[in-house]
Amino acid sequence: MPIYLDNAATSHPKPESVYRAVDHALREIGTSPGRGGYRRGLDATRIVFGARESLAELFGIKDSSRLAFTSSATEALNLAIAGMLRPGDHAVTTTMEHNSVSRPLRLAEKRGSSITRIPCDRSGFLNPRDLAAALRADTRLIVLSHCSNVTGTVQLLAEIGHLATKSGVPLLVDAAQTAGVMPIDVTAMGISLLAAPGHKGLLGPQGTGFLYIAEGLELPPLVVGGTGGHSSGEEQPEEMPDRFESGTLNTPGIAGLRAGVEFILSTGIETIRKKEMSLARHLVEGLGRLRGITLYGPAPEKERGGIVSFTVEGRDPAMLGFTLDQEYDIEVRTGLHCAPWAHRTIGTYPAGTIRVSPGWFTTDQEIETFLSTMHEIIKT
Ligand SMILES: Cc1ncc(COP(=O)(O)O)c(C=O)c1O
């Protein structure tokens, strides 16, 4: 098996319980939630409800019906951004965002909203004071990623949430790189909208994700249609979560996601975080000892996510990634990682970086093998 170091794209492998849950939902349950009143239909409904409850427990969400399943973090972010911003509204974001945030914002801008992009420093860090200074009377949304998918830089979310609450501006957090690996409590952190994928740190399958919408926030759905219930109404129901869940849900995916979240709850998020930190430290220290390497992101003593990005003097990141795969069976990501703004911020545009992202199942031995391989490649 190759050494897989691209968990920031999709986590792999998954816990055994995730494979079993997907297989069970597909093979034994088969039916769809909220549709048939027969017993297996109700079992499907229970699976989806259970997943909602487990996610609510993990993120400090008091009412699990405020959480709508989506096919990805991207869909959740589109739903939140398109729903919150009307022509004439102002939104604040950063220069470290993934295209899943920056493109929906660009679209909103073309439709008449105005966007302020606050520059982050060369390590990708946003100074909350700059955010405070960018807020205006017409600011309707603050949107940012908790942790950069390029540099692993973690923003001061609790402080930003406090600022958002104080100024009465809803905060939308892209938790693509932290959901399942760092503690997030929407209530304590002042988060109004939380978007996350199911297939990364939450250890579920691809094709899953969710958006949490705080009580009191009204936004229109992106997609309308059949919701299973309320069938007599000509218009989309107001009730959560049906309002945002038109069409048949991905029950096998959500069953797997539920198993992934239960694995996280039983392992403990602090244990997962500790392991991620230890692997990242191993990588940063090891790469830091190699000749000609430039590391990006937070200084070693600062808080960070598990992602480590670097370049090698005089070498093309894409070619290095190709060599790692073809000659050494090591899978890393190279290039811009769907975040061109972030690379302009850290000075690696347009070639990008080599990004290494271990996951829960990565071992120290695998990191050692990667480091000694890099040593060998650089020597030649
Ligand atoms: C920071 C960030 N935001 C959003 C996304 C989009 O996630 P998804 O592909 O599940 O829609 C990613 C995925 O790489 C990401 O890293």
The ligand as an SDF file (V2000), in Angstrom:
LIG
                    3D

 16 16  0  0  0  0  0  0  0  0999 V2000
  -10.4710   24.9220    3.6270 C   0  0  0  0  0  0  0  0  0  0  0  0
  -11.3830   24.1260    2.7400 C   0  0  0  0  0  0  0  0  0  0  0  0
  -12.6200   24.5870    2.5030 N   0  0  0  0  0  0  0  0  0  0  0  0
  -13.4930   23.9100    1.7430 C   0  0  0  0  0  0  0  0  0  0  0  0
  -13.1610   22.7000    1.1660 C   0  0  0  0  0  0  0  0  0  0  0  0
  -14.1630   21.9940    0.2990 C   0  0  0  0  0  0  0  0  0  0  0  0
  -14.5370   20.7560    0.8270 O   0  0  0  0  0  0  0  0  0  0  0  0
  -15.4180   19.7510   -0.0720 P   0  0  0  0  0  0  0  0  0  0  0  0
  -14.4950   19.2870   -1.1500 O   0  0  0  0  0  0  0  0  0  0  0  0
  -15.8430   18.6850    0.8420 O   0  0  0  0  0  0  0  0  0  0  0  0
  -16.5480   20.5050   -0.6190 O   0  0  0  0  0  0  0  0  0  0  0  0
  -11.8790   22.1740    1.3760 C   0  0  0  0  0  0  0  0  0  0  0  0
  -11.4700   20.9110    0.7280 C   0  0  0  0  0  0  0  0  0  0  0  0
  -10.3510   20.6890    0.3830 O   0  0  0  0  0  0  0  0  0  0  0  0
  -10.9720   22.9040    2.1870 C   0  0  0  0  0  0  0  0  0  0  0  0
   -9.7450   22.4490    2.4360 O   0  0  0  0  0  0  0  0  0  0  0  0
  1  2  1  0
  2  3  1  0
  2 15  2  0
  3  4  2  0
  4  5  1  0
  5  6  1  0
  5 12  2  0
  6  7  1  0
  7  8  1  0
  8  9  2  0
  8 10  1  0
  8 11  1  0
 12 13  1  0
 12 15  1  0
 13 14  2  0
 15 16  1  0
M  END
$$$$
